[in-house]
Amino acid sequence: MSSPRIGVLAVQGDVREHVAALRDLGAEATTVRRPEEVESIDGLVIPGGESTVMDKLVRAFDLQEPLKRRLAEGMPAYGSCAGMIMLADRIADARPDQQTLGGLDITVRRNAFGRQVDSFEQDLDYVGLEGTVHAVFIRAPWVEEAGECVEVLARVSEGPAAGRIVAVRQGSIMATSFHPEVVGGDRRIHAEFVKIVSQHRR
């Protein structure tokens, strides 16, 4: 079987880093900016960035409907940071007109750890992976509530936010509050997603 074709939503955010990570793992990575490109992918990555801007651009580029439809049909997706917010069914502190694509039965809080100056790094235990994952949090959200069908994959291990949920999976959709794409030597989380997409194709 050919390599999975994984699209990276390319309206805003750290697109190149995700494309590089996916290609390192042998996936066919492509950018998604147009509605017709949504139909040709096996899975979707939504990068970090600014969730309110991303939401507005997704609607402006007529991407919202096809993306929501593909997700509802079961297309695998992975969101990091702002991508987690875009995949959440609920936002605790959403702006009045803010919308999401949905798919994850979670409530998220935007910028939960504070502003840019409050960004931090931490090693986390991550379900299914050996050893710790080095997590980089930049104006990151956290998960305030997770539904019964949501598997919690990682929590903050120490500090004032200890115990907060920062990685989840529900079916073929996964999300992290942090940015694994900026840790160049560790592709394990992207590899987990590529495996999900490959299994879904079968």
MOTAPE-V858476 format. One record per helix or strand of 3 or more residues. SS is the DSSP state (H for helix, E for strand). FROM is the first residue (numbers start at 1). TO is the last residue. If there is no record, write none. Layout:
{{SS/FROM/TO} {SS/FROM/TO}}
This chain:
{{E/5/9} {H/15/24} {E/28/32} {H/35/38} {E/43/46} {H/51/60} {H/64/72} {E/76/80} {H/82/87} {E/88/91} {E/104/109} {H/116/118} {E/120/125} {E/132/137} {E/142/146} {E/151/155} {E/165/170} {E/173/176} {H/180/182} {H/188/201}}
